[in-house]
Amino acid sequence: MNLSTTYLGLEFKNPLIAGASPLTGSSDKIKELEDAGIAGVVLHSLFEEQINHDLHAVDHFLFQGSDSFAESLSYFPESDHLESSESEHYLEDLAEIKRSTDIPVIASLNGVSSGGWVKYAKKIQEAGAAALELNITYIPTDPMQDAREIENMYVKVLEDIKENTTLPLAVKMNPYFTNPAQMAKRFKDAGANGLVVFDNPVQVDIDLDELSPVQRANLTTSSSISETLRWCAILHSMVDISLAASTGVHTAKDVLKAVMSGADVTQMASALLKHGTGHVQTILKELEEWMEEKEYVSIEQMKGSISLDHCDNKAAYERANYMRALLTYRF
């Protein structure tokens, strides 16, 4: 039985990838995941704010007082050779993880604006990443800001990063676009090699003791997979690009549904945080058992078999009307 699949032009031994989470920030945990059978990992994100903070700190160190003592600058190393906290540690961790594992390691950048931070894509490539995932999540709060302006911002960040690396690029989509299919096509045209469907932003809550808004980790369940399946099925049929199903992938059945809807791979984070690294073995075992029972010989055989163009009930993907679901519900 062949569980292998291709994503971003890379070969994976099975469709299970560990998504960015605290588990993928440790070389020891990544080694555990690899030993359990995971096919690849996405490292925890390096944030635009972290890089910019480090760059500003370097600038301040180098140039404070330079109007009076310009000659002293010759005694300082070039800024590219200075260690800069969070961002440099990320690159060091990436290089160490790459040396200690034999599975594809995908780095992750999180940012929303064009600027100096995008040049870290080149450093990430030099540190040994197999690919780069872009998490570009922006929450607009200005009612005068046009939706097209926001969409153009996403594309511009992708284009800027594309100029700084030859790594395969995946864009982590969010479901808030008015037309996700059009945005998927724009991302592909701008140089994206793959899409991750979907981003799972943190939950906003209110602390009633402190009377202040707070953010909390948003762990999913299998019931969260609905929109992931819908858009994998739609995008598989409309955009020629690699797809990773994320949000709501917890069980072998979730993996099978995602692949049949059109995903090349699946990303798990919440399931691994809840059940531990050994959960990978459970999923792989159940995946093989189901495929053997249903006489599937490979992942490629089932990929996209129930996507929009290959199903007999297109309305299930295309319509948001819940009349049929209500009419067929039984107490």
N, C-alpha and C positions, 0 to 999 in steps of 0.2 A: 504494500500500500504506500502510495507516494503522497506525503503531506506537504511537499515543498511548494513554494510559490514565489512570485517575483513582485517586488514593490520598489519603486523609484529606480528601477533598473538593477536592483541588487537581489541576490538570491538569498532566500530564507528557508530554513529546513522545515518550517511549519508556519502556520499563519498567526502565531501568538507572539506579540511584542509587548513588553512591559512599558506602559506609558509613563510620562514624567510624573514622579512622585518622590516622597522621601526615600523609598526603597532604591531608587535609581541614583541616589546621591552618594552611595557608599560602594566602594569597590568590593567589599566583602559580601554585601547583599546581592550585588550584580553577579558575583561568582556563584552564589547560592541559586539565583534564578537560572543561570546558565546550566548548572549541574542538574536542575530540575527539568530542563528541556526547553526553556524559553528560546525563541529564535533570534531575538534582537531586543535592544533596549533604547529608550529615549531618555537621555539624561534630564535631571531637573533643569529648569530654565535659568539662563543668565539674563538678568533684566537690564533694560535700557538705563534705568535709574542707577543701577549698580555701576555700570560702565562709565556713565557720565560723571558720577560722583568721584570715581577713581581718577578720571581724566582731569577733572577740575582740581582735585587735590594735588596732582602732579604739577599742573600749571601754577598753582599757588606756591608750591614749594620752589619751583624753578625761578619764578619771575617776581616774587615779592621783593620789593626794594631794588629792582634792577635799574630803575632810573638813576639811582645814586651810585650803584656799584655794578655797573654793567660788565666790567671786566671779570667779576667773580663768576659769571655764568660759565666761563670756560673750564671751571673746575668741576662742574656738575656733569654727570653722564647724560646722554641723550634720553629724552623721555621714553623712547621705545625700549630702553634697557632697564627702566626702573620697574621694580615690582609694584603692582598697584592693587593690593588687597583682593577684594572679591573676584574681580575679573581675571586676575592672574592665577588665583587659586583654582578657578574653574578650569582654565587651560591645563594646569598641572594635574588636576584630578582626571580630566579627559585623557591626557597622555598616559597616565598610570593605568586607567581602566582599559584603554586600548591595548596596552602591553600585556595585561593579565587575562584577557578574554579572547575567544576565537569567534565571537558572534558580532554582527554589525552593531556599531555604537553610533546612534544618531544624537547629535547635539541639539540644543533648543535655545533660541533667542526670543525674548519677549520684549516687544516695544511697539510704539505707535507713530513715531515721528522720524523723519529723515534727519540724519546727523552723523557725527563722528562715530557713534557706537556701531554703525553698520559695518565699519571696517573690521570689526572683530570676526566677521565671517571668514576672512582670510586667515586669521590666527587660529580659528577653530579648525579650519582645513589643515593647517600646518601641524596642529596637535594630534591629528589622526582620525578625526570623525569620518564616518562613512557617508553621512548625509547630514542635512541641517533642517530642522523643523522650525518654522516661524509662527509664533503665537502673537497675532496682531489683534488684540481685543480692545476696542475703544467704545466707551459708553458716552454718547453725545448727550449733553444737557442744555445746549443752546438751541432754543426753538427757531432761531433765525438761520441755523446752519443747514445748508442744503444737503440732502442725502447723497447726491452725486459728488459733492465735495469730500464727503467721508469715504466713499468708495474709491475715489481717486487717490486719497491718502494711503489706503491699503495697498493699492497697486504700486504707488511710488516707492513705498518702503520695500516691497518685493523687488522692484527694478533696481533700486540702489544696492541691495544685498547681492543681487545677481551679478552686478558689476564687480563685486569684491570677492567672488569665489566661483570655482567650477564644480563645487559639490552639488549633488542632486538636492533640490529644494522641495520641501513639503510645506504647504500653508494650512494652518489649523483653522478651519472654517468655523463660523458661528451661524446660528439659525436665524439671526435677526435681519439679514438682508431682505429687501422687498422681493428680489428675484435671485435666490442663491444659484440657480443654474447659469444665469448671465455672469455673475461674479466668478463662478468656477471657470467659465470660458475666458474671462478677462485675466484671471490668474494664470491659466495655461498659456495664453498669448503673451503674457509678461515674463514667462520663463519658468513657471512652477512645473515641477515634475510629478507632483502628487498633492492630494488633499486629504486632510484628516477631518472626518465628519463625526462628531463636532467638538468644539471647545466646550468645556464644562466649568464655567466661571464660578467663583466662590459665592456662597449665599450671603445676602445682606440681612442682618437682624438688628434688633434694638435691645441694648442692655438697659433693663428697667431700673436697675440699681444705680448705674452711672448716668442714666438718661443720655445715652450716646449711641450712635450707630456703630455696629461692629461687623466684621467679616468672619465667616466660618467656613471651614472646609466643606465642600459639597460632595459627599460620598453618594454614589448612585446605587441603584438596584437594577435587576433585569427589566423592570417595568419602565426604566428610563430609555430603552433602546428604540422606541417607536420612531422618532424623527430620524434617528440614524439609519434605520432600515429604509424609510421612505426615500431619503435623499441619496443613499447609496444606489438604490434601484433606479432613481431618476438620472443621476449623474453617470452611472455606468452606461446608460443607453444614449446619452447626449454628448458627453465630453470624453475624449480619448486621453485619459490621464489616470495615474495610479490612485487607488483609494484605500484609505485606512479607516475602518469603522471604530469609532471611539464613543464613549458614553453609553453605559448600560451593558457592556460585555462582561458577563460574570460566569457563565456556564458553557459547556460544550454545545448546548442547543443554541445559545446566543451566537457562538462562533459560526455554527452551521447556517443560521439565518442570515448573518451578516455576509458570509461568502456567497450564498445563493442570491442575495440581493445585489451583489456586484462588488463587494470589497475584495481587495487583494490580500489584506492582512487585517488583523484586529488588534486594538490596543486595550490593555487592561491596566487599571490603576486601583480603583476602589476595591475590586475583588481580591487583589493581592494584599492590599492593606488590611482587609477584613480577615482573610483566611491564611495568609502567609505564603511563602514561596512554594511550598509543597502543593499548593492548589494547581500549579501548572501541570504536574504529573497526573492529577485527577482528570483535568480537562482533556489532556492528550489521550489518556486511556479511553475515556468515554467517546471521544471523537472517533477513534479507530473502531471501537465497537459498533457505533452507529453506522459508519461507512461500510463496514463489513456486512452488517445486517441488511443494508439497503443496496449492497453490491456496487458501491462507488469505489473506483480504484485510485482516484487522485483528487486533490483539491481543485486542480484545473478543470476537471470534468464537471464539477458542480458550480464553478464560479459564474455568477451572473445568470444562472438558470431560471431565477424567478425575478429578474430585473424587469423594468417597465416594458421593454420590448419582448419579453419572453414569458409573460404571465397572461392568464385568461381573465383577470379582473383588474384592469388598469385603474378603475375608479378608486380602488383601495389605496393607491399611491397618489392619485391626482386630486381627489376630492377630499375636502375637509368636513363635508356634511356628515353628521352622525345619525341621520334618520335610520339607515339600515341597521346600524349597531343597536339603536334603541328598540327598533321593531323586533329584532331577533333575540333581545335579552330575555332570559328566563330567571325567575326567582328560584 
